[in-house]
Amino acid sequence: MASQEANKIAGAILMAGLIAMASGFIARSLEQPKPLKELAFAVEKPDAPAAQSAAAPAVVPPVAPLLANADLAAGEASAKKCAACHTFDKGGANRIGPNLFDVVGRKPGQVAGFAYSKQMASTPEEWNYEHLNKFLANPKAVIPGTKMAFAGIPKPEERAALIAWLRAKSDAPKPLP
């Protein structure tokens, strides 16, 4: 009895294949598409390469006026986005990114034992409030070639809160501008 069931299943599979093949032949004979002489939609190329326009940083409003009223608790909450790659405690370990204790006022590429990208290590400007503000808004635009894959923080108030919180993570916090 079991062999008859197996034959029925095999026969059903073969029949389904034959029906599918016959449907394809019938469909091709009924519908014969004609190739287009030209493209239906013209795609225009931009004058400037897209990479150059993406590299131009957008205008980032200054952070100094926002720092005086920045909410440290909101900055700590915002820092959770960074905690997957960075640590913030004094003597903390490097992760995918370097430890960020006392980052405000430090020159980029200075944490011992972390392998920075060539572009990050050769950045001459220190991490002052405005440089941090621009970098946190769009890291790849400010330092092209950085290893940091973070897209950025678009809201100025959130950036200000994070920068104020990072400022507090120091033995001697830098004075506000």
C-alpha positions, -999 to 999 in steps of 0.1 A, spaced: 0 0 0 28 24 8 43 20 -27 11 30 -43 11 62 -22 46 70 -33 36 65 -70 7 88 -65 29 115 -51 55 111 -78 28 112 -105 13 144 -90 47 161 -90 54 151 -126 19 162 -137 24 196 -120 57 200 -139 41 192 -172 13 216 -166 38 244 -157 59 237 -188 28 236 -211 15 269 -195 48 285 -204 46 274 -240 11 286 -244 19 320 -227 48 326 -251 27 318 -281 -1 342 -270 21 372 -260 51 381 -281 68 412 -266 85 437 -290 119 451 -279 119 489 -274 138 511 -299 148 535 -271 146 536 -233 112 544 -218 128 566 -191 158 588 -198 182 589 -168 202 621 -167 237 622 -151 244 650 -127 271 675 -136 291 669 -104 298 635 -89 275 626 -60 305 619 -38 317 655 -39 283 669 -31 279 645 -2 313 654 12 304 691 15 293 696 51 260 713 56 259 745 76 258 735 113 245 762 137 269 771 165 266 750 197 279 777 221 245 793 228 229 759 235 256 747 259 246 770 288 212 754 291 221 719 280 205 691 300 232 667 313 206 639 318 196 642 281 232 641 272 238 609 292 208 594 275 221 604 241 255 589 249 239 555 249 240 557 211 278 560 214 282 533 242 282 505 217 316 516 204 330 539 231 336 540 269 335 572 289 351 564 323 386 574 333 409 546 323 381 529 304 390 504 277 389 511 240 363 493 220 355 497 183 361 534 191 385 550 216 377 559 252 361 593 253 370 604 289 383 640 288 377 643 250 368 680 251 400 699 244 420 668 233 435 665 198 420 638 177 440 605 175 456 607 209 443 578 229 471 553 234 465 518 221 438 527 196 444 523 158 430 555 143 424 561 106 451 581 89 426 610 84 415 611 120 451 609 134 462 638 111 434 661 120 450 693 133 420 708 151 414 698 187 380 686 199 367 720 209 330 726 213 324 737 177 345 710 162 327 683 182 294 699 172 302 697 135 317 662 138 287 648 157 263 663 131 280 645 103 312 626 110 320 615 75 316 650 61 339 666 87 366 640 86 364 621 53 379 586 56 371 582 93 364 546 104 334 559 124 302 545 108 279 567 129 255 587 108 254 617 131 230 635 154 208 659 134 192 679 164 214 707 177 199 705 212 207 668 214 243 675 202 247 703 228 234 680 256 259 653 245 288 677 243 280 691 277 278 656 292 312 647 275 326 679 290 316 668 324 334 634 319 368 649 329 388 656 360 391 693 350 362 702 326 371 729 301 354 762 305 322 769 285 326 794 256 
